[in-house]
């Protein structure tokens, strides 16, 4: 008989744990009045944990994992459960969309046919290595790992695996996404962007810049949310991201703090009023920004046609920064609140709709620090003896007398003029060629 097809011989290592001739461990436990063996892997700690799980499962009457319980099936159950929680408002649709993406693109092609109880830490590490080799960013690798972590936690909770292989990764093996550079547009860049926008999107982009709304909040606006006379925007819902193939609908906001009133600059209120007058008469529940068919703009279409095209035309995507996003417009508005208006962190947090003030500080602490540092330096310089040298009005000649730029009062010749003069002198001193 070929060695690959011979039954693995077992050598007892400790109570209930055996080492097989193929290098893997097997655990022994009693079920149905007779001993049963289960091969678990190459790690003795994994074997101990799995034996404990098998014993507890037998005592509690929970059925053990079967060979048919593969990763794809468990992942399917998990995503169905996640969908139900989204419908109940317990989870966000954006998170569901992200999990589906990583499951379909990265996890099922790699682990789908595998028995879920055979997944080990080396399989997880190999997945990340392969994703990086395929050119995926650390953010993508981290997203795939987070989805896998949720699935194996679900399996562990239901007793289908003995341990969580993701938790056994060493710190150096985990992905480390590089934080994206926070981009804030200057006034000239804002003007160029608005001029470059297609007319049908210009008011939408202006509203994003001057309210700091998230893109789902922006696209979910209806006219009853706007108090143009009072100069306020009452944010009460956002556009669902899962409306492909189904009628567009508004869903609850991200957090309770996201329900807020955002002040409108008078210029923006006037622009929105003109935007409404340019439309046929509409009711209060009509979408503020919509297609010719009356449906709200889609997230990806707006990002591509409204923002990316305008940024490229305005010269804002020249490679110096990553591609401009709607979230960069939110950063621009936050910087305006802090730098130009001088609002404190609590008011900025309330206007942006952050769940906690600490979130605002985590994201914009450097902006607050730059403003504080600039004001302190200005105050200290104004009171210093160094600045007093300039005098109270700057016209007191007795304070300081500047020397003339040259002892003769004439302009000092440049290096090129001096070199030319030296060349003429030397040329005059040379004997004439015969």
C-alpha positions as a LaTeX table, in Angstrom:
\begin{tabular}{lrrr}
\hline
Residue & $x$ (\AA) & $y$ (\AA) & $z$ (\AA) \\
\hline
Unk1 & 0.00 & 0.00 & 0.00 \\
Unk2 & 1.23 & 3.49 & $-0.89$ \\
Unk3 & 2.41 & 5.45 & 2.18 \\
Unk4 & 0.04 & 8.31 & 1.32 \\
Unk5 & $-2.95$ & 5.99 & 1.68 \\
Unk6 & $-1.97$ & 4.14 & 4.84 \\
Unk7 & $-3.93$ & 4.91 & 7.98 \\
Unk8 & $-1.98$ & 7.33 & 10.18 \\
Unk9 & $-0.58$ & 5.59 & 13.27 \\
Unk10 & $-1.20$ & 7.32 & 16.56 \\
Unk11 & 1.16 & 7.78 & 19.51 \\
Unk12 & $-0.36$ & 8.98 & 22.79 \\
Unk13 & 1.06 & 12.36 & 23.86 \\
Unk14 & $-1.24$ & 13.05 & 26.80 \\
Unk15 & $-4.73$ & 12.18 & 27.89 \\
Unk16 & $-7.06$ & 12.31 & 24.91 \\
Unk17 & $-4.40$ & 13.67 & 22.49 \\
Unk18 & $-2.40$ & 11.58 & 20.01 \\
Unk19 & 0.33 & 12.40 & 17.47 \\
Unk20 & $-0.16$ & 10.76 & 14.11 \\
Unk21 & 2.55 & 9.57 & 11.73 \\
Unk22 & 1.65 & 12.40 & 9.32 \\
Unk23 & 2.61 & 14.98 & 11.96 \\
Unk24 & $-0.94$ & 16.05 & 12.80 \\
Unk25 & $-2.63$ & 15.70 & 16.18 \\
Unk26 & $-5.81$ & 13.71 & 16.80 \\
Unk27 & $-8.08$ & 14.09 & 19.80 \\
Unk28 & $-10.10$ & 11.36 & 21.46 \\
Unk29 & $-13.40$ & 11.91 & 23.25 \\
Unk30 & $-16.45$ & 9.85 & 24.18 \\
Unk31 & $-19.63$ & 10.29 & 22.14 \\
Unk32 & $-22.55$ & 7.89 & 21.98 \\
Unk33 & $-20.89$ & 5.56 & 24.48 \\
Unk34 & $-17.80$ & 4.93 & 22.39 \\
Unk35 & $-14.48$ & 6.71 & 21.78 \\
Unk36 & $-14.16$ & 8.91 & 18.75 \\
Unk37 & $-11.05$ & 10.36 & 17.12 \\
Unk38 & $-10.83$ & 13.63 & 15.26 \\
Unk39 & $-7.78$ & 14.95 & 13.39 \\
Unk40 & $-7.31$ & 18.64 & 14.14 \\
Unk41 & $-3.95$ & 19.97 & 12.88 \\
Unk42 & $-0.29$ & 20.47 & 13.72 \\
Unk43 & $-0.71$ & 22.60 & 16.87 \\
Unk44 & $-1.02$ & 20.82 & 20.22 \\
Unk45 & $-2.70$ & 23.87 & 21.80 \\
Unk46 & $-5.29$ & 23.73 & 19.05 \\
Unk47 & $-5.77$ & 20.02 & 19.79 \\
Unk48 & $-6.32$ & 20.70 & 23.49 \\
Unk49 & $-8.84$ & 23.46 & 22.79 \\
Unk50 & $-10.72$ & 21.36 & 20.24 \\
Unk51 & $-10.89$ & 18.33 & 22.55 \\
Unk52 & $-12.41$ & 20.52 & 25.26 \\
Unk53 & $-14.96$ & 21.83 & 22.76 \\
Unk54 & $-15.88$ & 18.29 & 21.64 \\
Unk55 & $-16.38$ & 17.16 & 25.23 \\
Unk56 & $-18.55$ & 20.19 & 26.07 \\
Unk57 & $-20.55$ & 19.74 & 22.85 \\
Unk58 & $-21.23$ & 16.10 & 23.68 \\
Unk59 & $-22.39$ & 16.93 & 27.20 \\
Unk60 & $-24.66$ & 19.77 & 26.03 \\
Unk61 & $-26.14$ & 17.84 & 23.15 \\
Unk62 & $-24.88$ & 20.31 & 20.53 \\
Unk63 & $-24.10$ & 18.41 & 17.31 \\
Unk64 & $-20.45$ & 18.31 & 16.30 \\
Unk65 & $-19.14$ & 19.82 & 13.10 \\
Unk66 & $-19.65$ & 17.51 & 10.15 \\
Unk67 & $-17.42$ & 17.07 & 7.09 \\
Unk68 & $-20.10$ & 18.86 & 5.03 \\
Unk69 & $-19.83$ & 22.03 & 7.11 \\
Unk70 & $-17.56$ & 23.96 & 4.81 \\
Unk71 & $-16.47$ & 27.57 & 4.87 \\
Unk72 & $-18.83$ & 28.61 & 2.08 \\
Unk73 & $-21.87$ & 27.29 & 3.94 \\
Unk74 & $-20.96$ & 28.96 & 7.23 \\
Unk75 & $-20.18$ & 32.22 & 5.41 \\
Unk76 & $-23.58$ & 32.02 & 3.71 \\
Unk77 & $-25.35$ & 31.63 & 7.05 \\
Unk78 & $-23.34$ & 34.51 & 8.49 \\
Unk79 & $-24.12$ & 36.93 & 5.64 \\
Unk80 & $-27.85$ & 36.05 & 5.83 \\
Unk81 & $-27.79$ & 36.86 & 9.53 \\
Unk82 & $-25.98$ & 40.13 & 8.78 \\
Unk83 & $-28.62$ & 41.09 & 6.21 \\
Unk84 & $-31.37$ & 40.56 & 8.78 \\
Unk85 & $-29.53$ & 42.78 & 11.25 \\
Unk86 & $-29.21$ & 45.50 & 8.59 \\
Unk87 & $-32.96$ & 45.32 & 7.95 \\
Unk88 & $-33.53$ & 45.68 & 11.70 \\
Unk89 & $-31.32$ & 48.77 & 11.79 \\
Unk90 & $-28.64$ & 47.10 & 13.92 \\
Unk91 & $-25.95$ & 47.25 & 11.23 \\
Unk92 & $-25.12$ & 49.67 & 8.42 \\
Unk93 & $-25.75$ & 48.91 & 4.77 \\
Unk94 & $-22.30$ & 50.25 & 3.89 \\
Unk95 & $-20.75$ & 47.59 & 6.14 \\
Unk96 & $-22.88$ & 44.90 & 4.50 \\
Unk97 & $-21.72$ & 46.06 & 1.07 \\
Unk98 & $-18.08$ & 45.93 & 2.18 \\
Unk99 & $-18.43$ & 42.46 & 3.70 \\
Unk100 & $-20.07$ & 41.10 & 0.55 \\
Unk101 & $-17.26$ & 42.50 & $-1.55$ \\
Unk102 & $-14.49$ & 40.87 & 0.50 \\
Unk103 & $-16.41$ & 37.60 & 0.79 \\
Unk104 & $-17.02$ & 37.28 & $-2.94$ \\
Unk105 & $-13.67$ & 38.62 & $-4.16$ \\
Unk106 & $-11.17$ & 37.31 & $-1.62$ \\
Unk107 & $-12.50$ & 34.74 & 0.87 \\
Unk108 & $-14.77$ & 32.34 & $-1.05$ \\
Unk109 & $-12.30$ & 31.83 & $-3.92$ \\
Unk110 & $-9.65$ & 30.89 & $-1.36$ \\
Unk111 & $-11.53$ & 29.08 & 1.41 \\
Unk112 & $-14.96$ & 28.25 & $-0.02$ \\
Unk113 & $-14.56$ & 24.44 & $-0.38$ \\
Unk114 & $-12.48$ & 24.05 & 2.80 \\
Unk115 & $-13.85$ & 22.45 & 5.96 \\
Unk116 & $-14.08$ & 25.39 & 8.29 \\
Unk117 & $-12.62$ & 23.45 & 11.21 \\
Unk118 & $-9.38$ & 22.92 & 9.24 \\
Unk119 & $-8.58$ & 26.60 & 8.84 \\
Unk120 & $-5.45$ & 27.54 & 10.73 \\
Unk121 & $-3.37$ & 30.63 & 11.37 \\
Unk122 & $-1.02$ & 29.73 & 8.50 \\
Unk123 & $-3.97$ & 29.75 & 6.10 \\
Unk124 & $-4.86$ & 33.25 & 7.24 \\
Unk125 & $-1.27$ & 34.47 & 6.93 \\
Unk126 & $-1.05$ & 32.92 & 3.45 \\
Unk127 & $-4.24$ & 34.74 & 2.40 \\
Unk128 & $-2.73$ & 38.11 & 3.33 \\
Unk129 & 0.52 & 37.28 & 1.54 \\
Unk130 & $-1.37$ & 36.39 & $-1.64$ \\
Unk131 & $-3.47$ & 39.57 & $-1.51$ \\
Unk132 & $-0.38$ & 41.73 & $-1.13$ \\
Unk133 & 1.34 & 39.87 & $-3.97$ \\
Unk134 & $-1.70$ & 40.64 & $-6.14$ \\
Unk135 & $-1.13$ & 44.36 & $-5.52$ \\
Unk136 & $-3.91$ & 44.90 & $-2.97$ \\
Unk137 & $-3.49$ & 47.80 & $-0.56$ \\
Unk138 & $-3.09$ & 47.33 & 3.17 \\
Unk139 & $-6.59$ & 48.78 & 3.59 \\
Unk140 & $-8.03$ & 46.07 & 1.34 \\
Unk141 & $-6.08$ & 43.36 & 3.16 \\
Unk142 & $-7.36$ & 44.69 & 6.50 \\
Unk143 & $-10.95$ & 44.68 & 5.20 \\
Unk144 & $-10.70$ & 41.06 & 4.04 \\
Unk145 & $-9.22$ & 40.07 & 7.40 \\
Unk146 & $-12.01$ & 41.84 & 9.30 \\
Unk147 & $-14.68$ & 39.97 & 7.31 \\
Unk148 & $-12.90$ & 36.65 & 7.90 \\
Unk149 & $-12.65$ & 37.46 & 11.61 \\
Unk150 & $-16.41$ & 38.00 & 11.82 \\
Unk151 & $-17.15$ & 34.69 & 10.07 \\
Unk152 & $-14.88$ & 32.60 & 12.26 \\
Unk153 & $-16.26$ & 34.29 & 15.39 \\
Unk154 & $-19.72$ & 33.29 & 14.21 \\
Unk155 & $-18.52$ & 29.71 & 13.74 \\
Unk156 & $-16.79$ & 29.68 & 17.12 \\
Unk157 & $-19.91$ & 30.97 & 18.85 \\
Unk158 & $-21.94$ & 28.12 & 17.34 \\
Unk159 & $-19.40$ & 25.46 & 18.31 \\
Unk160 & $-18.34$ & 24.61 & 14.74 \\
Unk161 & $-14.65$ & 25.37 & 15.35 \\
Unk162 & $-12.45$ & 25.09 & 18.40 \\
Unk163 & $-10.46$ & 28.29 & 18.06 \\
Unk164 & $-10.22$ & 31.52 & 16.11 \\
Unk165 & $-7.20$ & 31.37 & 13.76 \\
Unk166 & $-7.25$ & 35.12 & 13.14 \\
Unk167 & $-6.58$ & 35.87 & 16.81 \\
Unk168 & $-3.41$ & 33.76 & 16.63 \\
Unk169 & $-1.73$ & 36.11 & 14.18 \\
Unk170 & 1.30 & 37.90 & 15.55 \\
Unk171 & 1.20 & 41.67 & 15.65 \\
Unk172 & 3.79 & 41.93 & 12.87 \\
Unk173 & 1.69 & 39.74 & 10.58 \\
Unk174 & $-1.40$ & 41.93 & 10.74 \\
Unk175 & $-2.05$ & 44.55 & 8.04 \\
Unk176 & $-1.17$ & 48.12 & 8.88 \\
Unk177 & $-3.08$ & 50.51 & 6.63 \\
Unk178 & $-1.34$ & 53.85 & 6.14 \\
Unk179 & $-3.70$ & 56.69 & 7.12 \\
Unk180 & $-4.78$ & 58.69 & 4.10 \\
Unk181 & $-3.46$ & 62.24 & 3.95 \\
Unk182 & $-6.19$ & 64.60 & 5.04 \\
Unk183 & $-6.86$ & 67.02 & 2.22 \\
Unk184 & $-8.32$ & 70.49 & 2.69 \\
Unk185 & $-9.06$ & 72.64 & $-0.36$ \\
Unk186 & $-7.93$ & 76.26 & $-0.41$ \\
Unk187 & $-10.15$ & 79.08 & $-1.64$ \\
Unk188 & $-8.62$ & 79.11 & $-5.11$ \\
Unk189 & $-9.08$ & 75.34 & $-5.39$ \\
Unk190 & $-12.72$ & 75.59 & $-4.29$ \\
Unk191 & $-13.39$ & 78.23 & $-6.94$ \\
Unk192 & $-11.69$ & 76.18 & $-9.67$ \\
Unk193 & $-13.63$ & 73.08 & $-8.66$ \\
Unk194 & $-17.02$ & 74.81 & $-8.75$ \\
Unk195 & $-16.28$ & 76.43 & $-12.10$ \\
Unk196 & $-15.21$ & 73.05 & $-13.52$ \\
Unk197 & $-18.37$ & 71.27 & $-12.30$ \\
Unk198 & $-21.05$ & 70.41 & $-14.83$ \\
Unk199 & $-24.01$ & 72.77 & $-14.22$ \\
Unk200 & $-26.32$ & 69.97 & $-13.10$ \\
Unk201 & $-23.88$ & 69.00 & $-10.32$ \\
Unk202 & $-22.56$ & 72.41 & $-9.28$ \\
Unk203 & $-25.10$ & 73.06 & $-6.51$ \\
Unk204 & $-24.65$ & 69.53 & $-5.19$ \\
Unk205 & $-20.87$ & 69.95 & $-4.87$ \\
Unk206 & $-21.29$ & 73.43 & $-3.37$ \\
Unk207 & $-23.66$ & 72.00 & $-0.75$ \\
Unk208 & $-21.11$ & 69.32 & 0.11 \\
Unk209 & $-18.34$ & 71.92 & 0.57 \\
Unk210 & $-20.41$ & 74.36 & 2.66 \\
Unk211 & $-22.29$ & 71.87 & 4.90 \\
Unk212 & $-19.80$ & 69.02 & 5.40 \\
Unk213 & $-22.49$ & 66.38 & 4.85 \\
Unk214 & $-21.49$ & 62.78 & 4.25 \\
Unk215 & $-22.30$ & 61.65 & 0.72 \\
Unk216 & $-25.25$ & 59.45 & 1.79 \\
Unk217 & $-26.65$ & 62.35 & 3.84 \\
Unk218 & $-26.23$ & 64.69 & 0.88 \\
Unk219 & $-27.96$ & 62.40 & $-1.63$ \\
Unk220 & $-30.75$ & 61.60 & 0.83 \\
Unk221 & $-31.89$ & 65.22 & 1.22 \\
Unk222 & $-35.51$ & 66.06 & 0.44 \\
Unk223 & $-36.89$ & 69.59 & 0.26 \\
Unk224 & $-38.68$ & 69.34 & 3.60 \\
Unk225 & $-35.22$ & 69.00 & 5.22 \\
Unk226 & $-34.30$ & 72.53 & 4.11 \\
Unk227 & $-35.41$ & 75.72 & 5.84 \\
Unk228 & $-34.07$ & 78.20 & 3.32 \\
Unk229 & $-35.75$ & 81.20 & 4.97 \\
Unk230 & $-34.41$ & 80.27 & 8.39 \\
Unk231 & $-30.99$ & 79.32 & 7.00 \\
Unk232 & $-30.87$ & 75.78 & 8.40 \\
Unk233 & $-30.69$ & 72.22 & 7.15 \\
Unk234 & $-32.48$ & 69.64 & 9.33 \\
Unk235 & $-30.78$ & 66.30 & 8.78 \\
Unk236 & $-33.14$ & 63.42 & 9.56 \\
Unk237 & $-32.27$ & 60.55 & 7.15 \\
Unk238 & $-29.79$ & 59.39 & 4.50 \\
Unk239 & $-30.00$ & 57.59 & 1.16 \\
Unk240 & $-29.75$ & 53.81 & 1.34 \\
Unk241 & $-26.76$ & 52.33 & $-0.47$ \\
Unk242 & $-28.65$ & 49.11 & $-1.15$ \\
Unk243 & $-31.20$ & 50.52 & $-3.60$ \\
Unk244 & $-29.81$ & 48.79 & $-6.70$ \\
Unk245 & $-32.71$ & 46.95 & $-8.26$ \\
Unk246 & $-35.14$ & 48.33 & $-5.68$ \\
Unk247 & $-36.81$ & 51.72 & $-5.26$ \\
Unk248 & $-34.58$ & 54.33 & $-3.64$ \\
Unk249 & $-35.39$ & 54.90 & 0.00 \\
Unk250 & $-34.22$ & 56.88 & 2.99 \\
Unk251 & $-32.84$ & 55.03 & 5.99 \\
Unk252 & $-31.83$ & 56.06 & 9.52 \\
Unk253 & $-28.63$ & 58.03 & 9.97 \\
Unk254 & $-25.32$ & 56.57 & 11.08 \\
Unk255 & $-25.62$ & 57.43 & 14.78 \\
Unk256 & $-28.01$ & 59.41 & 17.03 \\
Unk257 & $-25.53$ & 62.32 & 16.89 \\
Unk258 & $-25.91$ & 62.43 & 13.10 \\
Unk259 & $-29.45$ & 63.81 & 13.57 \\
Unk260 & $-28.55$ & 67.50 & 13.60 \\
Unk261 & $-29.28$ & 70.99 & 12.32 \\
Unk262 & $-26.61$ & 72.43 & 10.05 \\
Unk263 & $-26.45$ & 76.23 & 9.51 \\
Unk264 & $-26.60$ & 77.39 & 5.89 \\
Unk265 & $-24.54$ & 80.29 & 4.61 \\
Unk266 & $-26.86$ & 82.88 & 3.02 \\
Unk267 & $-25.06$ & 82.45 & $-0.31$ \\
Unk268 & $-25.66$ & 78.69 & $-0.25$ \\
Unk269 & $-29.33$ & 79.16 & 0.71 \\
Unk270 & $-29.74$ & 81.50 & $-2.29$ \\
Unk271 & $-28.11$ & 78.98 & $-4.60$ \\
Unk272 & $-30.40$ & 76.19 & $-3.33$ \\
Unk273 & $-33.42$ & 78.45 & $-3.83$ \\
Unk274 & $-32.37$ & 79.05 & $-7.44$ \\
Unk275 & $-31.86$ & 75.29 & $-7.83$ \\
Unk276 & $-35.44$ & 74.67 & $-6.68$ \\
Unk277 & $-36.92$ & 77.37 & $-8.91$ \\
Unk278 & $-35.24$ & 75.77 & $-11.92$ \\
Unk279 & $-37.24$ & 72.58 & $-11.31$ \\
Unk280 & $-40.89$ & 71.83 & $-12.00$ \\
Unk281 & $-43.11$ & 72.34 & $-8.92$ \\
Unk282 & $-42.25$ & 69.59 & $-6.43$ \\
Unk283 & $-43.48$ & 68.51 & $-3.01$ \\
Unk284 & $-41.57$ & 68.53 & 0.22 \\
Unk285 & $-40.61$ & 64.87 & $-0.05$ \\
Unk286 & $-39.05$ & 65.22 & $-3.50$ \\
Unk287 & $-35.30$ & 64.62 & $-3.74$ \\
Unk288 & $-33.18$ & 67.77 & $-3.73$ \\
Unk289 & $-30.60$ & 66.25 & $-6.07$ \\
Unk290 & $-32.07$ & 63.86 & $-8.62$ \\
Unk291 & $-31.83$ & 62.48 & $-12.13$ \\
Unk292 & $-34.09$ & 63.37 & $-15.04$ \\
Unk293 & $-36.33$ & 60.48 & $-14.00$ \\
Unk294 & $-36.82$ & 62.00 & $-10.54$ \\
Unk295 & $-34.74$ & 59.37 & $-8.71$ \\
Unk296 & $-31.81$ & 60.36 & $-6.49$ \\
Unk297 & $-28.30$ & 60.29 & $-7.87$ \\
Unk298 & $-26.35$ & 57.11 & $-7.14$ \\
Unk299 & $-23.26$ & 57.24 & $-4.95$ \\
Unk300 & $-20.75$ & 55.98 & $-7.51$ \\
Unk301 & $-22.17$ & 57.97 & $-10.40$ \\
Unk302 & $-21.97$ & 61.19 & $-8.41$ \\
Unk303 & $-18.41$ & 60.50 & $-7.31$ \\
Unk304 & $-17.33$ & 59.80 & $-10.88$ \\
Unk305 & $-19.34$ & 62.33 & $-12.91$ \\
Unk306 & $-19.77$ & 65.17 & $-10.44$ \\
Unk307 & $-16.50$ & 65.14 & $-8.51$ \\
Unk308 & $-13.80$ & 63.16 & $-10.32$ \\
Unk309 & $-14.45$ & 64.75 & $-13.71$ \\
Unk310 & $-14.56$ & 68.27 & $-12.24$ \\
Unk311 & $-11.41$ & 67.71 & $-10.14$ \\
Unk312 & $-9.51$ & 66.48 & $-13.19$ \\
Unk313 & $-10.69$ & 69.45 & $-15.28$ \\
Unk314 & $-9.74$ & 71.88 & $-12.48$ \\
Unk315 & $-6.25$ & 70.38 & $-12.19$ \\
Unk316 & $-6.80$ & 69.13 & $-8.63$ \\
Unk317 & $-5.89$ & 65.51 & $-9.40$ \\
Unk318 & $-2.35$ & 66.07 & $-10.64$ \\
Unk319 & $-0.75$ & 63.28 & $-8.62$ \\
Unk320 & 0.32 & 65.49 & $-5.72$ \\
Unk321 & $-2.57$ & 64.19 & $-3.63$ \\
Unk322 & $-4.69$ & 61.03 & $-3.81$ \\
Unk323 & $-7.84$ & 61.43 & $-5.93$ \\
Unk324 & $-10.26$ & 63.96 & $-4.48$ \\
Unk325 & $-13.18$ & 62.42 & $-2.55$ \\
Unk326 & $-16.43$ & 63.79 & $-1.18$ \\
Unk327 & $-15.01$ & 63.20 & 2.29 \\
Unk328 & $-12.25$ & 65.71 & 1.47 \\
Unk329 & $-14.99$ & 68.30 & 1.00 \\
Unk330 & $-16.18$ & 67.43 & 4.51 \\
Unk331 & $-12.63$ & 68.02 & 5.80 \\
Unk332 & $-12.60$ & 71.36 & 3.99 \\
Unk333 & $-15.80$ & 72.46 & 5.74 \\
Unk334 & $-14.46$ & 71.33 & 9.13 \\
Unk335 & $-11.28$ & 73.33 & 8.57 \\
Unk336 & $-13.40$ & 76.40 & 7.75 \\
Unk337 & $-15.29$ & 76.01 & 11.05 \\
Unk338 & $-12.07$ & 75.78 & 13.03 \\
Unk339 & $-9.71$ & 78.18 & 11.24 \\
Unk340 & $-12.00$ & 80.85 & 9.78 \\
Unk341 & $-14.84$ & 80.86 & 12.32 \\
Unk342 & $-12.82$ & 79.84 & 15.37 \\
Unk343 & $-15.48$ & 77.45 & 16.73 \\
Unk344 & $-14.63$ & 75.24 & 19.69 \\
Unk345 & $-14.42$ & 71.47 & 19.41 \\
Unk346 & $-17.88$ & 70.84 & 20.91 \\
Unk347 & $-19.66$ & 73.02 & 18.34 \\
Unk348 & $-17.61$ & 71.58 & 15.47 \\
Unk349 & $-18.44$ & 68.05 & 16.62 \\
Unk350 & $-22.17$ & 68.87 & 16.80 \\
Unk351 & $-22.26$ & 70.42 & 13.31 \\
Unk352 & $-20.34$ & 67.51 & 11.77 \\
Unk353 & $-22.53$ & 64.94 & 13.51 \\
Unk354 & $-19.74$ & 63.01 & 15.24 \\
Unk355 & $-20.87$ & 60.48 & 17.82 \\
Unk356 & $-18.25$ & 61.71 & 20.31 \\
Unk357 & $-16.20$ & 64.86 & 20.75 \\
Unk358 & $-13.13$ & 62.62 & 20.99 \\
Unk359 & $-13.72$ & 61.62 & 17.37 \\
Unk360 & $-13.50$ & 65.26 & 16.30 \\
Unk361 & $-10.27$ & 65.67 & 18.25 \\
Unk362 & $-8.80$ & 62.49 & 16.77 \\
Unk363 & $-9.48$ & 63.68 & 13.23 \\
Unk364 & $-8.84$ & 67.44 & 13.55 \\
Unk365 & $-6.54$ & 67.82 & 16.55 \\
Unk366 & $-3.73$ & 69.05 & 14.29 \\
Unk367 & $-5.98$ & 71.82 & 12.91 \\
Unk368 & $-6.96$ & 72.98 & 16.41 \\
Unk369 & $-3.29$ & 72.86 & 17.43 \\
Unk370 & $-2.16$ & 74.91 & 14.41 \\
Unk371 & $-4.77$ & 77.60 & 15.16 \\
Unk372 & $-3.85$ & 77.72 & 18.84 \\
Unk373 & $-0.13$ & 77.85 & 18.06 \\
Unk374 & $-0.61$ & 80.63 & 15.48 \\
Unk375 & $-2.65$ & 82.78 & 17.89 \\
Unk376 & $-0.18$ & 82.29 & 20.75 \\
Unk377 & 2.81 & 83.20 & 18.58 \\
Unk378 & 1.04 & 86.31 & 17.29 \\
Unk379 & 0.25 & 87.47 & 20.85 \\
Unk380 & 3.79 & 86.80 & 22.08 \\
Unk381 & 5.42 & 88.56 & 19.13 \\
Unk382 & 3.16 & 91.62 & 19.56 \\
Unk383 & 4.30 & 91.98 & 23.19 \\
Unk384 & 7.99 & 91.25 & 22.59 \\
Unk385 & 10.88 & 93.74 & 22.53 \\
Unk386 & 11.79 & 92.29 & 19.13 \\
Unk387 & 8.58 & 93.65 & 17.59 \\
Unk388 & 8.88 & 96.97 & 19.44 \\
Unk389 & 11.90 & 97.85 & 17.28 \\
Unk390 & 9.46 & 98.67 & 14.49 \\
Unk391 & 7.87 & 101.44 & 16.56 \\
Unk392 & 4.26 & 102.12 & 17.29 \\
Unk393 & 3.36 & 103.44 & 13.84 \\
Unk394 & 6.34 & 102.36 & 11.77 \\
Unk395 & 7.16 & 105.99 & 10.79 \\
Unk396 & 9.47 & 106.96 & 13.66 \\
Unk397 & 12.92 & 107.39 & 12.07 \\
Unk398 & 14.52 & 107.70 & 15.51 \\
Unk399 & 13.85 & 104.06 & 16.21 \\
Unk400 & 16.16 & 102.66 & 13.56 \\
Unk401 & 18.07 & 104.06 & 10.61 \\
Unk402 & 18.71 & 101.69 & 7.75 \\
Unk403 & 22.13 & 101.96 & 6.07 \\
Unk404 & 22.23 & 102.69 & 2.36 \\
Unk405 & 22.34 & 99.60 & 0.17 \\
Unk406 & 25.89 & 100.51 & $-0.96$ \\
Unk407 & 28.51 & 102.95 & 0.48 \\
Unk408 & 28.27 & 105.09 & $-2.62$ \\
Unk409 & 24.53 & 104.98 & $-2.60$ \\
Unk410 & 24.57 & 103.33 & $-6.04$ \\
Unk411 & 23.18 & 99.93 & $-6.88$ \\
Unk412 & 25.68 & 97.12 & $-6.33$ \\
Unk413 & 26.58 & 95.50 & $-9.69$ \\
Unk414 & 25.47 & 91.94 & $-10.21$ \\
Unk415 & 27.84 & 88.99 & $-10.51$ \\
Unk416 & 27.27 & 88.87 & $-14.28$ \\
Unk417 & 28.10 & 92.61 & $-14.64$ \\
Unk418 & 31.28 & 92.21 & $-12.56$ \\
Unk419 & 32.38 & 89.23 & $-14.66$ \\
Unk420 & 31.76 & 91.17 & $-17.90$ \\
Unk421 & 33.77 & 94.14 & $-16.64$ \\
Unk422 & 36.67 & 91.86 & $-15.64$ \\
Unk423 & 36.63 & 90.27 & $-19.10$ \\
Unk424 & 36.85 & 93.71 & $-20.79$ \\
Unk425 & 39.79 & 94.76 & $-18.60$ \\
Unk426 & 41.66 & 91.55 & $-19.38$ \\
Unk427 & 40.89 & 91.84 & $-23.07$ \\
Unk428 & 42.28 & 95.38 & $-23.20$ \\
Unk429 & 45.48 & 94.24 & $-21.47$ \\
Unk430 & 46.19 & 91.51 & $-24.04$ \\
Unk431 & 48.59 & 92.29 & $-26.88$ \\
Unk432 & 46.97 & 92.47 & $-30.28$ \\
Unk433 & 47.38 & 89.43 & $-32.43$ \\
Unk434 & 49.75 & 89.88 & $-35.29$ \\
\hline
\end{tabular}
